[in-house]
Amino acid sequence: MNELDSIVDMVENAKLAFSHASTPADLENAKAQFLGKSGQVTALMKGMAALTVEEKKSRGAAINVAKQAIEAALNARRQALADAELQAQLRAEALDVTLPGRQRGQGGLHPVSLTLERIESIFGSMGFDVAQGPEIESDWFNFTALNTPEDHPARSMHDTFYVEGGTPEAPNLLRTHTSPMQIRYAVQHVKKYKKDTAGLFSGDMPEIRVIAPGRTYRVDSDATHSPMFHQCEGLWVGENVNFKDLKFVFTDFCRTFFESADLALRFRPSFFPFTEPSAEIDIQFQSGPLAGRWLEVAGSGQVHPNVIRNMGLDPEKYIGFAFGMGPDRLTMLRYGVNDLRLFFDGDIRFLSQFQ
């Protein structure tokens, strides 16, 4: 066999070896036999050193042609293996377009949102407006206007989230309750009827009835508290609004909210800077898993005269009551949830139970 025939046989052997390679790894091993550092083509190139110039030209040309043919066969087999892998993947992932489509799960309102809607509906039936206000609040509306002095513990950074902006004398903060809406709503209400800017308004005007649901923030976190939570403030101001009206309104609300007249309310003396007298409101279910236990659900009281003044009203003529309750706590009681943090974990398995 002459040298040219051996080169031709090498090309055929390479094509045969490549065709037998069933995986990319096998193909790379076959490539090494012919085009690697110790491969047959490399060996032929090294053997040219002892040839004459004319022999080098003819043999070199033949080797280059063979090398190109081997590389072409190698690339063709690589492409064939890639195409085969793609086809196998397409077959494995094939979709039957005749099958019915997958429906998206139907979402719903968060349980706390359901509670807020229920609260708004019940108080709306009693003639209360719904007011919304800023969550970044000024020191004046959050504390000072609500008769909360500068040395009150709630002003400590351990209890309140302060934010950038404002001044050292009048800092900004994340509101610790929705009570600032008492002042904001009342001031706007009084402006409609107050004819001058001097003194306190003592004329005639419609009563103020409003609730202010929304998010509030305090430095607190455990099974029954969260740094972010919801609160609903209520306010009723008029010429003859008294504590008896507070007891009637809140008792009616609780019995409607829990859809049961079989519960009792207790107004327990307490202290809040913005009301006087003040009371914690406890409820007691007469049946069910919570029967017999007194559960705190709200704080309340008759609006303090200083707060009435900060609304722009004459406390000698106008009086009212306020209350603040936690919709998160009411949601826990209504649905039997024992850990507040479940409402904010975003677990679809938990939230889907309320749809």
Backbone torsions as a table, in degrees:
resi	resn	phi	psi	omega
1	MET	NA	125.5	178.5
2	ASN	-77.5	173.3	-174.0
3	GLU	-64.2	-37.5	-179.9
4	LEU	-63.5	-41.9	179.8
5	ASP	-63.1	-37.9	179.6
6	SER	-65.0	-35.0	177.2
7	ILE	-67.4	-42.0	178.0
8	VAL	-62.0	-43.5	178.7
9	ASP	-62.0	-36.1	179.1
10	MET	-62.7	-40.8	178.9
11	VAL	-64.0	-43.6	-179.5
12	GLU	-65.4	-40.5	178.4
13	ASN	-63.1	-38.1	178.7
14	ALA	-64.6	-45.5	179.7
15	LYS	-60.8	-40.3	-179.9
16	LEU	-66.2	-42.6	179.8
17	ALA	-64.6	-40.0	179.8
18	PHE	-65.7	-39.2	-178.1
19	SER	-66.7	-26.0	-179.8
20	HIS	-83.7	-11.6	179.8
21	ALA	-74.4	120.0	-176.3
22	SER	-99.6	-9.1	179.1
23	THR	-135.7	158.8	176.7
24	PRO	-56.8	-34.4	179.5
25	ALA	-66.8	-42.4	177.6
26	ASP	-62.2	-38.0	-178.9
27	LEU	-66.2	-38.2	178.8
28	GLU	-67.7	-35.3	176.0
29	ASN	-64.7	-41.5	178.1
30	ALA	-66.5	-37.4	178.0
31	LYS	-59.4	-41.2	-177.7
32	ALA	-61.9	-30.5	-179.3
33	GLN	-65.6	-27.0	-174.1
34	PHE	-113.7	-39.7	-174.1
35	LEU	-112.7	0.1	179.9
36	GLY	-73.8	178.8	-178.9
37	LYS	-62.2	-29.5	178.6
38	SER	-110.2	19.0	-176.4
39	GLY	-78.7	175.8	-174.6
40	GLN	-68.8	-37.6	179.9
41	VAL	-66.8	-41.6	178.1
42	THR	-62.9	-39.2	179.1
43	ALA	-63.3	-40.3	177.7
44	LEU	-63.7	-39.2	-179.8
45	MET	-65.0	-39.3	-179.2
46	LYS	-67.5	-29.0	-177.7
47	GLY	-75.5	-4.0	-178.3
48	MET	-80.5	-11.6	-175.5
49	ALA	-61.8	-31.5	-176.0
50	ALA	-90.0	1.0	-176.3
51	LEU	-87.6	162.1	175.2
52	THR	-76.1	172.0	-178.3
53	VAL	-62.7	-43.4	-178.8
54	GLU	-66.5	-40.9	178.7
55	GLU	-64.8	-38.0	178.0
56	LYS	-60.7	-40.6	-178.4
57	LYS	-63.6	-49.9	-177.1
58	SER	-68.1	-43.4	-179.2
59	ARG	-69.5	-39.3	179.4
60	GLY	-61.6	-41.2	179.4
61	ALA	-63.7	-41.9	-179.9
62	ALA	-65.3	-40.1	179.6
63	ILE	-66.2	-40.1	179.3
64	ASN	-63.3	-41.3	177.5
65	VAL	-62.1	-42.8	179.6
66	ALA	-64.7	-42.4	-179.7
67	LYS	-61.2	-42.7	179.1
68	GLN	-63.6	-39.6	179.5
69	ALA	-66.0	-40.6	179.0
70	ILE	-65.4	-44.4	179.0
71	GLU	-62.5	-38.6	178.1
72	ALA	-64.2	-42.4	178.1
73	ALA	-65.1	-38.2	178.7
74	LEU	-63.3	-47.4	-179.5
75	ASN	-65.4	-36.6	178.8
76	ALA	-64.5	-41.8	179.9
77	ARG	-69.2	-37.2	176.1
78	ARG	-58.7	-45.5	-179.9
79	GLN	-65.6	-38.2	179.7
80	ALA	-64.1	-42.4	178.1
81	LEU	-65.4	-40.3	178.3
82	ALA	-63.6	-42.9	178.5
83	ASP	-62.9	-40.7	-179.9
84	ALA	-65.3	-38.7	179.0
85	GLU	-66.4	-40.2	178.8
86	LEU	-63.9	-43.6	-179.9
87	GLN	-63.2	-39.3	178.2
88	ALA	-64.1	-39.5	178.9
89	GLN	-66.7	-41.5	179.1
90	LEU	-63.4	-39.3	178.4
91	ARG	-65.8	-39.1	-179.1
92	ALA	-68.9	-31.9	-176.7
93	GLU	-104.6	16.8	-177.3
94	ALA	-63.4	143.0	178.0
95	LEU	-107.6	137.1	175.0
96	ASP	-88.5	102.2	-175.0
97	VAL	-71.0	-7.3	178.0
98	THR	-85.1	-11.7	178.4
99	LEU	-74.2	152.7	177.3
100	PRO	-66.6	148.9	-179.5
101	GLY	-68.4	158.8	177.4
102	ARG	-82.7	125.0	-179.1
103	GLN	-82.8	142.6	174.7
104	ARG	-74.8	143.6	177.1
105	GLY	-64.7	142.4	-178.7
106	GLN	-82.2	124.9	179.8
107	GLY	-82.4	-176.9	179.5
108	GLY	-165.4	177.8	-179.0
109	LEU	-75.7	147.6	175.3
110	HIS	-64.0	146.3	-178.6
111	PRO	-56.9	-34.7	177.2
112	VAL	-69.0	-36.7	176.5
113	SER	-63.9	-39.1	176.6
114	LEU	-60.9	-40.2	179.3
115	THR	-66.2	-43.3	179.3
116	LEU	-62.2	-41.3	176.9
117	GLU	-62.1	-39.9	-179.5
118	ARG	-66.4	-42.6	178.2
119	ILE	-61.4	-46.8	-179.4
120	GLU	-62.4	-39.1	-179.7
121	SER	-65.8	-43.3	-177.5
122	ILE	-66.9	-47.7	-179.2
123	PHE	-71.8	-29.1	174.6
124	GLY	-61.0	-36.1	178.1
125	SER	-68.6	-17.1	177.3
126	MET	-95.2	3.1	177.8
127	GLY	92.3	16.2	179.1
128	PHE	-90.3	136.2	171.0
129	ASP	-78.5	164.9	174.6
130	VAL	-115.4	125.3	-178.0
131	ALA	-118.3	143.8	176.4
132	GLN	-120.4	146.2	-179.2
133	GLY	-143.4	177.1	-177.1
134	PRO	-69.8	145.2	176.7
135	GLU	-87.0	-25.6	169.4
136	ILE	-91.8	113.7	-169.1
137	GLU	-117.3	160.6	175.9
138	SER	-89.0	158.3	178.5
139	ASP	-59.0	-34.9	-177.3
140	TRP	-62.5	-52.5	-176.8
141	PHE	-71.5	-35.8	-175.3
142	ASN	-77.5	-32.9	-175.6
143	PHE	-125.7	-61.8	-168.9
144	THR	-59.7	-49.6	-177.6
145	ALA	-65.5	-18.7	179.5
146	LEU	-98.7	23.1	173.3
147	ASN	63.1	31.0	178.1
148	THR	-102.2	110.3	-173.9
149	PRO	-68.9	166.6	-175.6
150	GLU	-64.9	-27.3	-178.6
151	ASP	-91.0	11.1	-179.9
152	HIS	-70.3	139.8	-178.2
153	PRO	-57.2	-29.0	-178.3
154	ALA	-63.1	-19.9	-179.5
155	ARG	-82.4	-5.3	179.1
156	SER	-69.9	145.2	178.2
157	MET	-67.8	-12.8	176.3
158	HIS	-77.2	-13.6	-178.8
159	ASP	-115.5	-20.9	-171.3
160	THR	-129.4	139.8	175.0
161	PHE	-86.6	110.3	174.6
162	TYR	-92.4	146.7	-176.3
163	VAL	-125.6	166.0	-179.9
164	GLU	-65.7	153.2	-178.2
165	GLY	109.0	170.0	-178.7
166	GLY	75.0	-160.1	-179.6
167	THR	-133.3	166.3	176.5
168	PRO	-58.3	-32.9	178.9
169	GLU	-78.8	-26.8	-178.7
170	ALA	-137.8	73.8	-177.2
171	PRO	-73.5	161.1	173.0
172	ASN	-99.5	154.5	-176.0
173	LEU	-155.2	163.9	170.3
174	LEU	-80.4	125.1	-171.5
175	ARG	-56.7	137.7	-178.5
176	THR	-90.2	-9.5	176.8
177	HIS	-160.4	170.1	176.7
178	THR	-91.9	8.0	179.6
179	SER	-60.0	-28.7	176.2
180	PRO	-53.8	-24.6	179.5
181	MET	-68.5	-20.1	171.7
182	GLN	-54.5	-52.3	-176.3
183	ILE	-69.7	-48.7	-176.8
184	ARG	-58.7	-47.6	-177.5
185	TYR	-67.9	-44.5	-177.1
186	ALA	-64.4	-41.3	-180.0
187	VAL	-60.8	-45.3	178.2
188	GLN	-65.0	-35.7	179.0
189	HIS	-66.1	-45.1	-177.1
190	VAL	-66.7	-34.7	-178.7
191	LYS	-57.9	-27.9	-178.6
192	LYS	-67.8	-22.4	-173.4
193	TYR	-119.6	-16.0	-179.0
194	LYS	-80.0	125.1	-174.4
195	LYS	-87.9	-21.0	-179.0
196	ASP	-137.2	171.1	-176.7
197	THR	-99.2	-2.4	-177.0
198	ALA	-95.6	139.7	174.5
199	GLY	72.9	-173.9	-178.8
200	LEU	-102.0	144.7	-177.9
201	PHE	-75.8	128.6	178.5
202	SER	-131.4	15.5	179.5
203	GLY	-81.5	-164.7	-179.2
204	ASP	-96.0	138.2	177.0
205	MET	-158.3	159.9	176.9
206	PRO	-63.5	154.1	178.7
207	GLU	-64.2	153.8	175.1
208	ILE	-96.1	117.7	174.7
209	ARG	-131.1	116.2	-175.6
210	VAL	-153.8	146.6	167.4
211	ILE	-119.6	150.7	-178.4
212	ALA	-132.3	88.1	176.1
213	PRO	-82.5	150.8	176.7
214	GLY	167.7	-179.9	-179.5
215	ARG	-84.6	144.2	176.5
216	THR	-136.6	167.9	-170.6
217	TYR	-140.9	132.3	173.9
218	ARG	-146.5	156.1	-179.5
219	VAL	-79.5	85.7	-175.9
220	ASP	-161.5	140.5	179.2
221	SER	-162.8	116.3	171.4
222	ASP	-162.0	-163.9	-174.5
223	ALA	-63.6	-25.2	-178.1
224	THR	-117.9	6.7	179.0
225	HIS	-138.3	151.1	179.4
226	SER	-138.7	147.1	177.3
227	PRO	-59.1	-32.1	172.4
228	MET	-114.8	129.0	179.5
229	PHE	-148.7	174.7	-178.7
230	HIS	-107.2	149.4	176.1
231	GLN	-141.8	153.7	175.2
232	CYS	-130.3	114.5	178.1
233	GLU	-91.4	142.9	175.6
234	GLY	-127.6	143.4	-178.7
235	LEU	-144.6	133.7	174.3
236	TRP	-136.3	114.7	-179.5
237	VAL	-124.2	132.3	178.0
238	GLY	-161.6	-167.5	-178.1
239	GLU	-84.3	-25.6	-175.6
240	ASN	-136.3	43.7	178.7
241	VAL	-96.7	127.5	-175.8
242	ASN	-132.1	-175.4	-176.3
243	PHE	-66.0	-29.1	177.7
244	LYS	-62.6	-38.2	178.3
245	ASP	-65.3	-39.4	177.1
246	LEU	-58.7	-48.6	-178.1
247	LYS	-62.5	-40.6	-179.5
248	PHE	-66.6	-47.4	-176.9
249	VAL	-62.6	-47.2	-174.8
250	PHE	-73.6	-32.8	176.2
251	THR	-64.9	-43.2	178.9
252	ASP	-64.0	-40.2	178.5
253	PHE	-61.1	-50.0	-176.5
254	CYS	-61.1	-42.9	-178.7
255	ARG	-68.2	-33.2	176.7
256	THR	-73.9	-42.4	-177.5
257	PHE	-61.9	-45.8	-177.8
258	PHE	-90.1	3.1	177.6
259	GLU	52.4	46.4	-179.1
260	SER	-156.7	130.4	172.8
261	ALA	-89.4	-2.8	-175.7
262	ASP	-91.4	53.8	174.8
263	LEU	-146.1	152.8	-177.6
264	ALA	-115.5	151.4	177.7
265	LEU	-117.0	146.1	177.4
266	ARG	-131.2	127.9	177.4
267	PHE	-102.4	105.4	-172.5
268	ARG	-99.8	125.1	-178.2
269	PRO	-52.9	137.5	-178.5
270	SER	-151.0	-165.4	178.1
271	PHE	-139.5	130.0	168.4
272	PHE	-136.7	139.3	-177.0
273	PRO	-61.0	-28.7	-172.0
274	PHE	-96.7	2.5	175.8
275	THR	-135.0	151.2	177.2
276	GLU	-160.9	112.9	0.1
277	PRO	-74.3	165.7	-178.1
278	SER	-123.3	155.9	-179.5
279	ALA	-152.6	140.0	166.7
280	GLU	-83.4	142.2	179.7
281	ILE	-107.3	121.6	176.8
282	ASP	-113.0	148.4	174.4
283	ILE	-122.3	154.6	178.7
284	GLN	-136.7	120.0	176.0
285	PHE	-81.0	142.0	-178.6
286	GLN	-91.6	-10.5	178.6
287	SER	-148.7	167.8	-179.8
288	GLY	93.6	-178.1	-175.2
289	PRO	-64.4	-22.4	-178.7
290	LEU	-101.4	11.3	-176.0
291	ALA	-58.2	136.9	174.9
292	GLY	88.2	-12.0	-179.0
293	ARG	-97.1	138.1	173.4
294	TRP	-86.8	126.3	-175.9
295	LEU	-121.3	125.0	179.6
296	GLU	-74.3	130.3	-178.6
297	VAL	-126.3	-16.6	-175.7
298	ALA	-163.8	160.7	168.6
299	GLY	-112.5	151.4	-174.4
300	SER	-157.4	177.1	174.8
301	GLY	161.5	175.7	176.7
302	GLN	-84.1	131.7	-172.8
303	VAL	-59.8	130.7	-178.3
304	HIS	-63.6	141.5	179.5
305	PRO	-55.5	-35.1	178.6
306	ASN	-64.0	-35.9	177.9
307	VAL	-69.8	-38.8	176.2
308	ILE	-60.0	-40.8	178.5
309	ARG	-63.5	-42.5	-179.9
310	ASN	-67.5	-15.8	172.7
311	MET	-80.8	-9.3	-177.0
312	GLY	89.6	15.7	-177.2
313	LEU	-110.5	154.8	176.8
314	ASP	-83.0	114.4	-178.1
315	PRO	-69.2	-10.9	175.5
316	GLU	-74.8	-21.2	-179.3
317	LYS	-110.2	-38.0	-173.8
318	TYR	-105.4	142.4	-179.8
319	ILE	-145.4	161.2	-179.9
320	GLY	-171.7	-178.9	176.4
321	PHE	-130.5	158.8	178.0
322	ALA	-138.8	156.2	175.0
323	PHE	-148.2	154.4	176.5
324	GLY	-136.9	123.8	-177.9
325	MET	-128.3	160.4	-179.7
326	GLY	-102.2	107.4	176.9
327	PRO	-57.8	-31.3	177.7
328	ASP	-62.9	-43.1	178.7
329	ARG	-65.3	-40.7	178.6
330	LEU	-64.2	-37.0	178.0
331	THR	-64.7	-41.5	178.0
332	MET	-59.9	-43.1	-178.9
333	LEU	-69.4	-40.8	-176.5
334	ARG	-66.7	-37.6	-174.7
335	TYR	-106.8	1.5	177.5
336	GLY	70.7	37.2	178.3
337	VAL	-94.7	133.0	-174.7
338	ASN	-106.2	1.6	179.5
339	ASP	-137.8	113.7	-176.6
340	LEU	-59.8	-30.8	-175.4
341	ARG	-64.6	-21.1	178.5
342	LEU	-61.8	-29.2	-179.0
343	PHE	-68.4	-21.1	-173.1
344	PHE	-116.5	6.0	179.0
345	ASP	-80.0	-19.9	179.7
346	GLY	74.0	23.8	-180.0
347	ASP	-80.9	112.7	-176.9
348	ILE	-60.8	-34.0	179.9
349	ARG	-61.7	-36.2	178.2
350	PHE	-76.6	-48.4	-174.6
351	LEU	-66.8	-30.4	-177.3
352	SER	-67.2	-16.2	179.6
353	GLN	-68.0	-17.9	-174.6
354	PHE	-99.6	2.7	-177.3
355	GLN	-86.9	NA	NA
